[in-house]
Amino acid sequence: MKSRSLARSIFLAVTLLLLATIVVSAAYWPVVKKGNTGRNVVSIQYLLRSRGYSVSVNGSFDTTTENAVKSFQTAKGLTPDGIVGENTWTKLVVTVQYGSSGDAVRAVQDQLANRYGCSVSVDGAFGSGTQSAVIAYQNANGLGADGVVGPTTWQYLVSGYDGLSESSVRIQLTNAGIVISSSGSCSNRCNTSCTGLRSLRQSAITGLINFKNASGCAITMTGGTETGHAAGTYSHWNGYKVDIGMSSCISNYIYNHYTPIGGSKYKDAAGNIYYYEGNHWDITYY
């Protein structure tokens, strides 16, 4: 009996370790260095400013930024190579939460607003709007939704999928005759009443357009990359899923052309999954 109990304990420990590894592997600390541009450079510059370094927030990893990084690394006992990798990120990020203010808050707000498409002002004040957006982001990524931006949330923010712009997605779908609808008449990804378009993957856009053309049905997209859906790799937030409104044309086409795989799910020839959820079809395009 003792051996069985020990075996069960070992199995449980190994399982928990594997699950923890899977969760951690979903995010990483990106390597950012001189010559790079973009939102992560903006975050680095804001974080450097929050620690007293005089750098311009221009999104360009220039010589001034590199020198400030080297100075910070020296002060923290790191190799002063001017490259922001895991060791530098973990020393550089600042935990912020409701009531915090300053450039570290601006770094968070900039990621949420300009990388992820959440309606947040980059004003340096961590108020209720920023807190709500952080909680929505954490929920979408399967994190502890406490509204506190600590190292884990920071890691997700700087390594998350930075895909197509909202305007690019909207143009493609509108030109294809696909109607975009939301109960809140909005596209804020951190609001569950909106239909998010930013970061929808090209495979999902192309798949939905192909489905419309093949079926000949009118298509209304009611769900995109907004929060409020289940987290996971192939999730709405990560740009793989769309929801479309119900119609007899759509349902009959799916029933007659795709393979039932159980649980109100159907698979097309390309392996995409169409899931009947009562009042809409949830589609995963790989």
Buried (B, 14 or more C-beta within 10 A) or exposed (E): EEEEEEEEEEEEEEEEEEEEEEEEEBBEBBEBBBEBEBBBBBBBBBBBBBBEBEBEBEBBBBEBBBBBBBBBBEEBEBEBEBBBBEBBBBBBBBEBBEEBEBBBBBBBBBBBBBBBBBBBEBEBBBBEBBBBBBBBBBBBBBBEBEBBBBEBBBBBBBBBEBBBEBEBBBEBBEEBEBEBEBEEEBBBBBBBEBBBBBBBBBBBBEBBBBBBEEBEBBBBBBBBBBBBBEBBEEBBBBBBBBBBBBBEEBBEBBEEEBEEEEEEBBBBEEEBBBBBEEEBBBBBBE
